[in-house]
Amino acid sequence: MVLAAAHLAQSAPRQWDEFMTALADYTDHKVVECIQSSSEMLQAAQGRAQALLALGRLLEDCRKTAESIHKAAATKPPK
């Protein structure tokens, strides 16, 4: 997933930035929902907020992670 996301970010940077902005806005909305949720809904709302925050971090770092993967593959000795 990281490599595919990095490829997309590289291929369509404007659209990638728009997507990341939309994801951040959606995440912020879900965090607020979590804060305002009833005790019955708190665990589900917290899980959604945590998942979106983790996804945002993963996607935000995808270019650096992909670069590290490519460097590691390039320096790996052949079998």
PyMOL CGO cylinders between C-alpha atoms (Angstrom):
from pymol import cmd
from pymol.cgo import CYLINDER

trace = [
    CYLINDER, 0.00, 0.00, 0.00, 2.83, 2.38, 0.85, 0.3, 1, 1, 1, 1, 1, 1,
    CYLINDER, 2.83, 2.38, 0.85, 4.48, 1.95, -2.54, 0.3, 1, 1, 1, 1, 1, 1,
    CYLINDER, 4.48, 1.95, -2.54, 1.18, 2.44, -4.39, 0.3, 1, 1, 1, 1, 1, 1,
    CYLINDER, 1.18, 2.44, -4.39, 0.42, 5.57, -2.36, 0.3, 1, 1, 1, 1, 1, 1,
    CYLINDER, 0.42, 5.57, -2.36, 3.90, 6.95, -3.00, 0.3, 1, 1, 1, 1, 1, 1,
    CYLINDER, 3.90, 6.95, -3.00, 3.50, 6.29, -6.72, 0.3, 1, 1, 1, 1, 1, 1,
    CYLINDER, 3.50, 6.29, -6.72, 0.17, 8.11, -6.74, 0.3, 1, 1, 1, 1, 1, 1,
    CYLINDER, 0.17, 8.11, -6.74, 1.59, 11.03, -4.76, 0.3, 1, 1, 1, 1, 1, 1,
    CYLINDER, 1.59, 11.03, -4.76, 4.46, 11.28, -7.25, 0.3, 1, 1, 1, 1, 1, 1,
    CYLINDER, 4.46, 11.28, -7.25, 2.24, 10.93, -10.34, 0.3, 1, 1, 1, 1, 1, 1,
    CYLINDER, 2.24, 10.93, -10.34, -0.48, 13.39, -9.34, 0.3, 1, 1, 1, 1, 1, 1,
    CYLINDER, -0.48, 13.39, -9.34, 0.87, 15.73, -6.66, 0.3, 1, 1, 1, 1, 1, 1,
    CYLINDER, 0.87, 15.73, -6.66, -1.94, 18.29, -6.84, 0.3, 1, 1, 1, 1, 1, 1,
    CYLINDER, -1.94, 18.29, -6.84, -4.63, 15.64, -6.53, 0.3, 1, 1, 1, 1, 1, 1,
    CYLINDER, -4.63, 15.64, -6.53, -2.66, 13.92, -3.79, 0.3, 1, 1, 1, 1, 1, 1,
    CYLINDER, -2.66, 13.92, -3.79, -2.47, 17.15, -1.80, 0.3, 1, 1, 1, 1, 1, 1,
    CYLINDER, -2.47, 17.15, -1.80, -6.22, 17.69, -2.28, 0.3, 1, 1, 1, 1, 1, 1,
    CYLINDER, -6.22, 17.69, -2.28, -6.90, 14.15, -1.08, 0.3, 1, 1, 1, 1, 1, 1,
    CYLINDER, -6.90, 14.15, -1.08, -4.64, 14.55, 1.96, 0.3, 1, 1, 1, 1, 1, 1,
    CYLINDER, -4.64, 14.55, 1.96, -6.38, 17.83, 2.84, 0.3, 1, 1, 1, 1, 1, 1,
    CYLINDER, -6.38, 17.83, 2.84, -9.78, 16.15, 2.55, 0.3, 1, 1, 1, 1, 1, 1,
    CYLINDER, -9.78, 16.15, 2.55, -8.57, 13.23, 4.69, 0.3, 1, 1, 1, 1, 1, 1,
    CYLINDER, -8.57, 13.23, 4.69, -7.26, 15.63, 7.35, 0.3, 1, 1, 1, 1, 1, 1,
    CYLINDER, -7.26, 15.63, 7.35, -10.59, 17.50, 7.40, 0.3, 1, 1, 1, 1, 1, 1,
    CYLINDER, -10.59, 17.50, 7.40, -12.53, 14.23, 7.69, 0.3, 1, 1, 1, 1, 1, 1,
    CYLINDER, -12.53, 14.23, 7.69, -10.22, 13.03, 10.45, 0.3, 1, 1, 1, 1, 1, 1,
    CYLINDER, -10.22, 13.03, 10.45, -10.68, 16.28, 12.36, 0.3, 1, 1, 1, 1, 1, 1,
    CYLINDER, -10.68, 16.28, 12.36, -14.45, 15.84, 12.07, 0.3, 1, 1, 1, 1, 1, 1,
    CYLINDER, -14.45, 15.84, 12.07, -14.25, 12.28, 13.44, 0.3, 1, 1, 1, 1, 1, 1,
    CYLINDER, -14.25, 12.28, 13.44, -12.00, 13.39, 16.32, 0.3, 1, 1, 1, 1, 1, 1,
    CYLINDER, -12.00, 13.39, 16.32, -14.58, 16.01, 17.27, 0.3, 1, 1, 1, 1, 1, 1,
    CYLINDER, -14.58, 16.01, 17.27, -17.31, 13.36, 17.00, 0.3, 1, 1, 1, 1, 1, 1,
    CYLINDER, -17.31, 13.36, 17.00, -15.29, 11.18, 19.34, 0.3, 1, 1, 1, 1, 1, 1,
    CYLINDER, -15.29, 11.18, 19.34, -14.96, 13.97, 21.89, 0.3, 1, 1, 1, 1, 1, 1,
    CYLINDER, -14.96, 13.97, 21.89, -18.68, 14.68, 21.73, 0.3, 1, 1, 1, 1, 1, 1,
    CYLINDER, -18.68, 14.68, 21.73, -19.88, 11.06, 21.60, 0.3, 1, 1, 1, 1, 1, 1,
    CYLINDER, -19.88, 11.06, 21.60, -22.04, 9.46, 24.25, 0.3, 1, 1, 1, 1, 1, 1,
    CYLINDER, -22.04, 9.46, 24.25, -20.51, 6.83, 26.50, 0.3, 1, 1, 1, 1, 1, 1,
    CYLINDER, -20.51, 6.83, 26.50, -22.33, 4.13, 24.51, 0.3, 1, 1, 1, 1, 1, 1,
    CYLINDER, -22.33, 4.13, 24.51, -20.66, 5.24, 21.26, 0.3, 1, 1, 1, 1, 1, 1,
    CYLINDER, -20.66, 5.24, 21.26, -17.29, 6.26, 22.70, 0.3, 1, 1, 1, 1, 1, 1,
    CYLINDER, -17.29, 6.26, 22.70, -15.36, 3.08, 21.85, 0.3, 1, 1, 1, 1, 1, 1,
    CYLINDER, -15.36, 3.08, 21.85, -16.56, 2.99, 18.24, 0.3, 1, 1, 1, 1, 1, 1,
    CYLINDER, -16.56, 2.99, 18.24, -15.93, 6.72, 17.76, 0.3, 1, 1, 1, 1, 1, 1,
    CYLINDER, -15.93, 6.72, 17.76, -12.49, 6.43, 19.35, 0.3, 1, 1, 1, 1, 1, 1,
    CYLINDER, -12.49, 6.43, 19.35, -11.62, 3.48, 17.12, 0.3, 1, 1, 1, 1, 1, 1,
    CYLINDER, -11.62, 3.48, 17.12, -12.61, 5.40, 13.98, 0.3, 1, 1, 1, 1, 1, 1,
    CYLINDER, -12.61, 5.40, 13.98, -10.62, 8.46, 15.05, 0.3, 1, 1, 1, 1, 1, 1,
    CYLINDER, -10.62, 8.46, 15.05, -7.55, 6.39, 15.89, 0.3, 1, 1, 1, 1, 1, 1,
    CYLINDER, -7.55, 6.39, 15.89, -7.72, 4.49, 12.60, 0.3, 1, 1, 1, 1, 1, 1,
    CYLINDER, -7.72, 4.49, 12.60, -7.99, 7.68, 10.58, 0.3, 1, 1, 1, 1, 1, 1,
    CYLINDER, -7.99, 7.68, 10.58, -5.08, 9.27, 12.43, 0.3, 1, 1, 1, 1, 1, 1,
    CYLINDER, -5.08, 9.27, 12.43, -2.94, 6.19, 11.79, 0.3, 1, 1, 1, 1, 1, 1,
    CYLINDER, -2.94, 6.19, 11.79, -3.93, 6.14, 8.11, 0.3, 1, 1, 1, 1, 1, 1,
    CYLINDER, -3.93, 6.14, 8.11, -3.07, 9.83, 7.77, 0.3, 1, 1, 1, 1, 1, 1,
    CYLINDER, -3.07, 9.83, 7.77, 0.38, 9.26, 9.30, 0.3, 1, 1, 1, 1, 1, 1,
    CYLINDER, 0.38, 9.26, 9.30, 0.99, 6.26, 7.04, 0.3, 1, 1, 1, 1, 1, 1,
    CYLINDER, 0.99, 6.26, 7.04, 0.03, 8.18, 3.92, 0.3, 1, 1, 1, 1, 1, 1,
    CYLINDER, 0.03, 8.18, 3.92, 1.88, 11.32, 4.99, 0.3, 1, 1, 1, 1, 1, 1,
    CYLINDER, 1.88, 11.32, 4.99, 5.10, 9.32, 5.34, 0.3, 1, 1, 1, 1, 1, 1,
    CYLINDER, 5.10, 9.32, 5.34, 4.57, 7.11, 2.28, 0.3, 1, 1, 1, 1, 1, 1,
    CYLINDER, 4.57, 7.11, 2.28, 7.14, 8.86, 0.07, 0.3, 1, 1, 1, 1, 1, 1,
    CYLINDER, 7.14, 8.86, 0.07, 9.90, 8.57, 2.68, 0.3, 1, 1, 1, 1, 1, 1,
    CYLINDER, 9.90, 8.57, 2.68, 8.97, 4.99, 3.44, 0.3, 1, 1, 1, 1, 1, 1,
    CYLINDER, 8.97, 4.99, 3.44, 8.93, 4.04, -0.25, 0.3, 1, 1, 1, 1, 1, 1,
    CYLINDER, 8.93, 4.04, -0.25, 12.33, 5.67, -0.72, 0.3, 1, 1, 1, 1, 1, 1,
    CYLINDER, 12.33, 5.67, -0.72, 13.71, 3.63, 2.19, 0.3, 1, 1, 1, 1, 1, 1,
    CYLINDER, 13.71, 3.63, 2.19, 12.24, 0.43, 0.74, 0.3, 1, 1, 1, 1, 1, 1,
    CYLINDER, 12.24, 0.43, 0.74, 13.80, 1.13, -2.66, 0.3, 1, 1, 1, 1, 1, 1,
    CYLINDER, 13.80, 1.13, -2.66, 17.19, 1.94, -1.13, 0.3, 1, 1, 1, 1, 1, 1,
    CYLINDER, 17.19, 1.94, -1.13, 17.14, -1.23, 0.95, 0.3, 1, 1, 1, 1, 1, 1,
    CYLINDER, 17.14, -1.23, 0.95, 16.23, -3.32, -2.10, 0.3, 1, 1, 1, 1, 1, 1,
    CYLINDER, 16.23, -3.32, -2.10, 19.01, -1.70, -4.13, 0.3, 1, 1, 1, 1, 1, 1,
    CYLINDER, 19.01, -1.70, -4.13, 21.67, -2.44, -1.52, 0.3, 1, 1, 1, 1, 1, 1,
    CYLINDER, 21.67, -2.44, -1.52, 20.55, -6.01, -0.85, 0.3, 1, 1, 1, 1, 1, 1,
    CYLINDER, 20.55, -6.01, -0.85, 23.07, -8.52, -2.21, 0.3, 1, 1, 1, 1, 1, 1,
    CYLINDER, 23.07, -8.52, -2.21, 21.69, -10.96, -4.80, 0.3, 1, 1, 1, 1, 1, 1,
    CYLINDER, 21.69, -10.96, -4.80, 21.03, -14.53, -3.69, 0.3, 1, 1, 1, 1, 1, 1,
]
cmd.load_cgo(trace, "trace")
